[in-house]
Amino acid sequence: MPNNIIRNHNDPNHATTLNGIPVQREKEIYLPSHNAVVPVLQTSMHFCFRDASLPRGTTLFCTCGSYAIVVGFEGYKRWTSWVANEVIACHHFIQFGKHADNSHE
């Protein structure tokens, strides 16, 4: 189920979830499941974030409304040059080449 986001007008670096939690663009996010800091694939219109307030299930989301995933280089190589072995990226963007709100980079 998509995470609904209220984005701040003309500000691609900050957003507020419908639960009232402010989130901001980060270059890296700590993932307890990996016990590591994982870089985030940088896109211009949306960004991925971790919602630690959720008690279970996925905690990674994109501001387009899709959930986010950790992908290896083969998954993101067509969108950017090498960043790291694994990056956090919007699932919908990686799978279909556009965000869940149909925006393109």
Residue pairs with C-beta under 8 A, 6 or more apart in sequence:
2 65
2 66
2 67
2 100
3 17
3 51
3 61
3 65
3 66
3 67
4 17
4 18
4 65
5 15
5 16
5 17
5 18
5 61
5 63
5 64
5 65
6 15
6 16
6 17
6 18
7 15
7 16
7 63
8 14
8 15
8 16
12 25
12 44
12 45
12 46
12 47
13 24
13 25
13 47
14 22
14 23
14 24
14 25
15 22
15 23
15 24
15 47
15 49
15 63
16 22
16 23
17 23
17 51
19 53
21 51
21 53
23 49
23 51
23 63
24 49
25 40
25 47
25 49
26 40
26 47
26 49
27 39
27 40
27 42
28 37
28 38
28 39
28 40
29 37
29 38
29 40
29 48
29 49
29 50
29 60
29 88
30 36
30 37
30 38
30 50
31 37
31 38
31 50
31 60
31 70
31 88
34 70
34 86
38 70
38 84
38 86
38 87
38 88
39 83
39 84
39 87
39 88
40 47
40 48
40 87
40 88
40 89
41 48
41 76
41 79
41 80
41 83
41 87
41 88
41 89
41 90
42 80
43 79
43 90
43 93
43 99
43 105
44 105
45 64
45 99
45 103
45 105
46 62
46 63
46 64
46 90
46 93
46 99
46 103
47 62
47 63
48 60
48 61
48 62
48 63
48 68
48 88
48 89
48 90
49 60
49 61
49 62
49 63
49 68
50 59
50 60
50 61
51 59
51 60
51 61
52 59
58 67
58 68
60 67
60 68
60 69
60 70
60 88
61 67
61 68
62 68
62 90
62 91
62 92
62 93
62 99
62 100
64 90
64 92
64 93
64 99
64 100
64 101
64 103
65 99
65 100
65 101
66 90
66 91
66 92
66 93
66 99
66 100
67 91
68 88
68 89
68 90
68 91
69 88
69 89
69 91
69 94
70 86
70 87
70 88
70 89
71 86
71 87
71 89
71 94
72 85
72 86
73 82
73 85
75 89
75 94
76 83
76 87
76 89
76 94
79 89
79 93
79 94
79 105
90 99
90 100
92 98
92 99
92 100
93 99
93 105
97 104
98 104
